[in-house]
Amino acid sequence: MPRIPFDLEARRPYLVPPFTDAEYDRRLAGVRREMARDGLDALCVYGNAGAPSAVTYLTNFTPAFGSAFVVVGGDGRVTVATDSVLHGEPMHSMIWACRVADVRVALGPVYGGATDEVGRLAADAVPAGARVGIAGTAALPHPLYAALASRLPSLRAADHVLAAVRAVKSDEEIAKMREAGRIADEAMAAALRACDVGVEETAVAAAAVHRLHALGAREAFATCVVGGTQAGLKHGVPRQRPLRDGEMVFIDLGASRDGYLSDLSRCTVVGRAPADALALLGVSRELYEAGLPEIRPGATINAVSRALLAVVAGTRYEPYYCAGGFGHGIGTAVLEVPGLYAGNTTELRPRMAVAYEPMVVVEGLGTGVIEDTLLVTETGYERLTHAPIVTWSA
C-alpha cells in the first residue's frame, strides 16, 4: 500500500498541465465521436516508455517505464491503469501529472507483481459486454494483449480511432508546434555554426542540444550529426570523429515543447565543396521546392509524389531518390499519420502537420535533403521551421 496518497486531490497541487481543460475535453470528445462511428463502447489506449505519446495526449501522464492503459468509455468515464510505478509509490513516478481521477496502479514485474496485472486492471475498467477497441497495438506486449483478450471477447484493433483525432491539430497544439519549430531553428543554427574542419560530430550535436535545453525544450529524438561516407547512409549516431575538409554533413534534429514536436534536417559541406556534393545539394533544393505547391487541402499525397518524381526522372539521381518515404505526419510522436510516400491517396486536410523531407541518398557521397515541419492550412501550407534552405556555399 503506498504511503503517499495519489488521489486527484493529492495530485492537484502538482498538476499544471500544458493545455487547458477544454483542450483535453476536446480530445476525449473526438475519441468518443470516432468510437461511435466505429461501433465501440470503450477504447483501451496502450502506451509505454518507448511509445508514450498516446497516453500523454489524453491524460498528461507520461509513463517513464513499464506500461499504461487509458480506458475511454463512451459514457464519459476515463480510467488510467499503469505499472509505471517506482518503489511502490505512484507519486514518485510522475502520476502526480495525471489529470484523470481514476488511476489504478500495479507493482509490475520489477517489484514482484504479475507481468499481466496492468492488463487485468485495464480490462476491469471496461463495462461488461462492451464492444472494445485497442489502440497502440504496435507496442503492446503479448502478455498484456492476452490479459485483455481473455476478459474482453469483443476486443478488436482500433488504432485508426485515435489516429484520426490526433491527425488534425487544434489551435493550442499548433501554438506548441510553432514554439517547437522556432526552437529547432535556433538549435540548427547552433549546429551549423559549430560545423567546421576538425570539429567532432559529437561537439556539433552538443551545440544543438545545449540550445534546445537553454530554450526550454527537449530533444524530439536523438540528434543526428554524421559526416563523410556515413552521411551517404543518412541516419547515424554522432561520433568523436573530426569533420574533414570537403565532406558532406547530414544534420537531423527536432524540439519537443510540452510534448509537441518539430523535425528539421539540413545538409551542408565542411570547407571546400567538391562539385559532386554541390550537385547533390542542388537537386535536394529542386526536390524540396517542386513538391511544396502540391501541399494544400484536397491534394493527395500521391500528387506531391508525382511532382517530386518529375524532378529526378531520367536523371542520374533517379536510382537514389527515396520515393517510398518523403516524410510523415508529426505531432506528439515523430511518426504519425499520414505517411508521405508514392501511391498514398490520402487527402491532405487543414490542420494536419507533416515533416516534409524529399531526399536523394547517395552511398559514399552523402544525403541531399531539406526537411521542414509544415502545417496544412486552408489555402496551402505554413512552414513551422524556418532555418535557411541553403546552408552551403559554391
C-alpha positions in Angstrom: 0.0 0.0 0.0 1.5 3.4 -1.0 2.5 5.6 1.9 1.9 8.8 -0.2 -1.7 9.4 -1.3 -2.1 9.7 -5.1 -5.9 10.5 -5.4 -6.7 13.5 -7.6 -6.9 15.9 -4.6 -3.4 14.9 -3.5 -2.2 15.4 -7.1 -3.8 18.7 -7.6 -1.1 20.9 -6.1 1.4 19.5 -8.6 -0.9 19.2 -11.6 -0.2 22.0 -14.0 -1.0 20.6 -17.5 0.4 22.5 -20.5 -3.1 22.7 -22.1 -6.5 23.9 -20.9 -9.2 21.6 -19.6 -11.1 22.5 -22.7 -8.4 21.1 -24.9 -8.2 17.8 -23.1 -12.0 17.6 -23.2 -11.9 18.2 -27.0 -9.5 15.3 -27.5 -11.7 12.9 -25.4 -14.8 14.1 -27.2 -13.1 13.5 -30.5 -12.2 10.0 -29.5 -15.7 9.2 -28.4 -17.0 10.5 -31.7 -14.7 8.2 -33.6 -15.6 5.3 -31.3 -19.3 5.8 -32.0 -18.6 5.8 -35.8 -16.8 2.5 -35.3 -19.5 1.0 -33.1 -17.3 0.9 -30.0 -18.4 1.3 -26.4 -14.9 1.6 -25.0 -11.4 2.2 -26.2 -8.2 0.9 -24.5 -5.3 3.0 -25.4 -1.8 1.5 -24.7 1.5 3.3 -24.2 4.9 2.7 -22.6 8.2 4.5 -22.2 9.1 3.8 -25.8 5.8 4.9 -27.1 4.2 7.2 -24.5 2.6 9.8 -26.7 -1.0 8.4 -26.8 -1.2 8.2 -23.0 0.2 11.7 -22.6 -2.1 13.1 -25.3 -5.2 12.0 -23.3 -4.1 12.3 -19.7 -0.9 14.4 -19.3 0.7 11.4 -17.7 3.9 10.0 -19.4 5.0 6.5 -18.3 8.7 6.6 -17.7 8.9 2.8 -17.8 6.6 -0.1 -17.7 3.1 0.1 -19.3 0.0 2.3 -19.1 -3.6 2.0 -20.4 -6.1 4.7 -20.8 -9.6 3.3 -20.9 -12.1 5.7 -22.6 -15.7 4.9 -22.1 -18.5 6.0 -24.4 -20.4 7.0 -21.2 -17.8 9.7 -20.3 -15.7 7.6 -17.9 -11.9 7.6 -18.2 -9.6 5.3 -16.3 -5.8 5.0 -16.2 -4.1 1.7 -15.3 -0.3 1.6 -15.0 2.6 -0.3 -13.6 5.0 2.6 -14.3 5.5 2.9 -10.5 8.8 3.3 -8.8 9.4 1.9 -5.3 5.7 1.1 -4.9 4.9 4.8 -4.7 2.9 6.2 -7.6 3.6 9.8 -6.6 7.3 9.1 -7.1 6.5 8.1 -10.7 5.0 11.2 -12.1 1.5 10.0 -11.6 1.1 13.4 -10.0 1.0 14.8 -13.6 -2.1 12.7 -14.5 -5.3 14.8 -14.7 -7.6 11.7 -14.7 -9.3 11.0 -11.3 -9.5 7.2 -11.6 -5.9 5.9 -11.5 -5.3 2.2 -10.8 -1.7 1.0 -10.2 0.1 -2.3 -10.3 3.5 -3.0 -9.0 4.7 -4.7 -12.2 7.3 -7.4 -12.5 10.2 -5.3 -11.4 8.7 -5.1 -7.9 7.3 -8.6 -7.7 3.9 -8.0 -9.5 2.5 -10.2 -12.2 3.6 -9.4 -15.7 0.0 -9.1 -16.9 -1.5 -7.3 -13.9 -1.8 -3.9 -15.5 -3.7 -5.6 -18.4 -6.1 -7.1 -15.9 -6.7 -3.7 -14.3 -7.4 -2.1 -17.6 -9.9 -4.9 -18.5 -11.6 -4.5 -15.2 -12.3 -0.8 -16.1 -14.4 -1.9 -19.1 -18.2 -2.4 -18.5 -19.4 -6.0 -19.0 -20.5 -6.8 -22.5 -18.9 -3.6 -24.0 -17.7 -3.6 -27.6 -14.0 -2.7 -27.1 -11.2 -1.4 -29.3 -7.5 -1.4 -28.6 -5.1 1.4 -29.8 -1.3 1.2 -29.5 -1.1 -2.4 -30.8 2.3 -2.0 -32.4 3.9 -1.5 -28.9 1.6 -3.9 -26.9 3.4 -6.9 -25.4 1.7 -10.2 -25.9 1.1 -11.0 -22.2 -0.9 -7.7 -21.8 -2.8 -8.3 -25.0 -3.7 -11.8 -23.8 -4.9 -10.5 -20.5 -7.2 -8.1 -22.3 -8.4 -10.5 -24.9 -9.2 -13.3 -22.3 -11.5 -10.9 -20.5 -12.8 -8.8 -23.4 -14.1 -11.2 -26.1 -15.2 -8.4 -28.4 -11.7 -6.7 -28.4 -10.6 -5.6 -31.8 -7.8 -3.4 -33.3 -8.8 0.3 -33.4 -5.6 2.3 -33.9 -7.4 4.3 -36.5 -9.8 5.7 -34.0 -7.2 7.6 -32.0 -5.1 8.4 -35.1 -8.0 10.2 -36.8 -8.3 12.6 -33.8 -4.5 13.2 -33.5 -4.1 13.9 -37.2 -5.9 17.2 -37.0 -4.4 19.8 -34.7 -6.2 22.3 -32.5 -5.1 26.0 -32.0 -3.4 25.0 -28.7 -1.5 22.2 -30.3 -0.4 24.3 -33.3 0.9 27.0 -30.9 3.1 24.4 -29.2 4.3 23.2 -32.6 5.2 26.7 -33.7 7.3 27.0 -30.5 8.9 23.7 -31.2 9.7 24.8 -34.7 11.2 28.1 -33.5 13.4 26.3 -31.0 14.6 23.8 -33.6 15.6 26.6 -35.9 17.9 28.0 -33.2 19.3 24.6 -32.5 20.0 24.1 -36.2 21.7 27.5 -36.4 23.9 26.5 -33.4 24.8 23.2 -35.1 25.7 24.8 -38.4 27.9 27.4 -36.6 29.7 24.6 -35.0 30.4 22.7 -38.2 34.0 23.2 -39.2 37.0 21.3 -40.2 38.4 19.4 -37.2 35.3 19.7 -35.0 34.0 16.4 -33.8 30.4 15.3 -34.8 29.6 14.9 -31.1 30.6 18.6 -30.5 28.2 19.7 -33.3 25.4 17.7 -31.8 26.2 19.0 -28.3 25.9 22.6 -29.5 22.4 21.9 -30.9 21.2 20.0 -27.8 22.5 22.7 -25.5 20.5 25.3 -27.4 17.3 23.2 -27.2 17.6 22.9 -23.5 18.5 26.5 -23.0 15.3 27.5 -24.7 13.1 25.2 -22.5 12.7 22.3 -24.9 13.9 18.7 -25.1 15.1 16.6 -28.0 12.2 15.3 -30.1 14.5 12.4 -30.9 18.3 11.7 -30.7 20.1 14.5 -32.6 21.9 13.2 -35.6 25.1 14.7 -37.0 27.1 12.5 -39.4 29.8 13.4 -41.9 31.9 11.7 -44.6 30.8 8.4 -46.1 28.3 7.8 -43.3 26.4 10.8 -44.5 25.6 8.7 -47.5 23.6 6.4 -45.3 21.5 9.3 -43.9 20.8 8.5 -40.3 23.6 7.7 -37.8 25.0 8.4 -34.3 27.4 11.3 -33.8 30.9 10.1 -33.3 34.0 11.5 -31.7 35.3 11.9 -35.2 36.6 15.2 -36.6 34.9 16.6 -39.7 37.1 16.8 -42.7 37.6 19.3 -45.4 35.2 18.8 -48.4 32.9 16.2 -46.9 29.2 16.4 -46.7 27.4 16.5 -43.3 23.8 15.4 -42.5 22.1 17.1 -39.5 18.7 16.0 -38.3 17.2 17.4 -35.1 13.9 18.3 -33.5 12.5 20.1 -30.4 9.9 18.8 -28.0 7.8 21.6 -26.5 5.4 20.3 -23.9 5.3 17.0 -25.8 4.7 18.6 -29.3 7.5 18.0 -31.8 9.3 19.6 -34.7 11.5 17.8 -37.2 14.2 19.7 -39.2 17.0 18.4 -41.4 19.7 20.3 -43.3 22.8 19.1 -45.3 26.0 21.0 -45.8 29.6 20.7 -46.7 32.6 21.4 -44.4 35.3 23.5 -46.0 35.7 23.4 -49.8 32.7 21.9 -51.5 33.5 19.4 -54.3 31.4 19.5 -57.5 29.6 16.3 -56.8 28.5 17.4 -53.4 27.2 20.8 -54.7 25.3 19.0 -57.4 23.6 16.7 -54.9 22.7 19.7 -52.7 21.3 21.4 -55.7 19.0 18.6 -56.6 17.8 18.4 -53.0 16.7 22.1 -53.3 14.9 21.4 -56.6 13.0 18.5 -55.0 12.0 20.5 -51.9 10.7 23.4 -54.0 8.9 21.1 -56.5 6.6 19.4 -54.0 5.6 22.5 -52.0 2.9 23.8 -54.4 1.1 20.5 -54.1 0.9 20.7 -50.3 -2.6 22.1 -49.9 -6.1 21.0 -48.8 -7.7 18.4 -51.0 -4.5 17.4 -52.7 -3.4 13.8 -52.4 0.0 12.7 -51.0 0.5 10.9 -54.3 0.1 14.2 -56.2 3.0 15.6 -54.1 4.9 12.4 -55.0 4.3 12.9 -58.8 5.8 16.4 -58.6 8.9 15.1 -56.9 9.4 12.2 -59.2 9.3 14.6 -62.2 12.4 16.3 -60.8 14.6 13.2 -60.8 13.0 11.1 -63.6 15.6 10.3 -66.3 18.5 11.9 -64.3 21.5 10.2 -62.6 19.7 10.8 -59.3 16.6 8.7 -60.0 18.0 5.5 -58.6 18.9 7.2 -55.4 15.6 9.1 -54.8 13.5 7.7 -51.9 10.0 7.6 -53.4 9.0 5.1 -50.7 9.1 7.8 -48.0 9.5 11.5 -48.3 8.0 12.5 -45.0 5.5 11.7 -42.3 2.9 13.1 -40.0 4.1 14.7 -36.8 2.6 15.9 -33.5 3.1 14.2 -30.2 5.0 11.4 -31.9 7.7 11.8 -34.5 5.9 9.3 -36.8 2.2 9.9 -37.1 -0.3 9.6 -40.0 -0.3 10.4 -42.8 2.8 8.8 -44.2 4.2 10.6 -47.2 5.0 8.1 -49.9 4.3 7.3 -53.5 0.9 5.8 -54.1 -0.7 7.2 -50.9 -4.1 8.5 -51.9 -4.8 10.1 -48.6 -6.0 13.7 -49.0 -4.3 16.5 -47.1 -6.6 18.4 -44.8 -6.3 21.7 -42.9 -4.5 21.4 -39.5 -2.6 18.3 -40.5 1.1 18.7 -39.7 3.8 16.8 -41.6 7.6 16.6 -41.7 8.3 17.1 -45.4 11.7 15.6 -46.5 12.1 14.6 -50.1 15.6 13.1 -50.4 18.3 11.7 -52.6 20.8 9.5 -50.7 24.0 8.5 -52.5 26.1 5.9 -50.7 29.7 7.0 -50.4 28.9 10.7 -51.1 26.1 12.0 -48.8 22.5 12.9 -48.4 20.7 15.6 -50.3 17.6 16.6 -48.2 15.9 19.7 -46.9 13.3 18.9 -44.2 10.8 21.2 -42.6 7.8 20.8 -40.4 4.8 22.1 -42.3 1.2 22.8 -41.3 -1.5 22.4 -43.9 -3.7 25.5 -43.9 -7.0 26.4 -45.5 -5.1 27.6 -48.7 -1.8 25.8 -48.7 0.8 25.3 -46.0 2.7 27.2 -43.3 6.3 26.4 -42.5 6.8 25.8 -38.8 10.5 25.6 -39.2 12.4 28.4 -40.9 16.1 27.5 -41.0 17.9 28.8 -44.1 17.3 26.5 -47.0 20.8 26.9 -48.5 23.5 26.0 -45.9 26.4 25.7 -48.3 28.5 28.0 -50.5 29.6 27.3 -54.0 
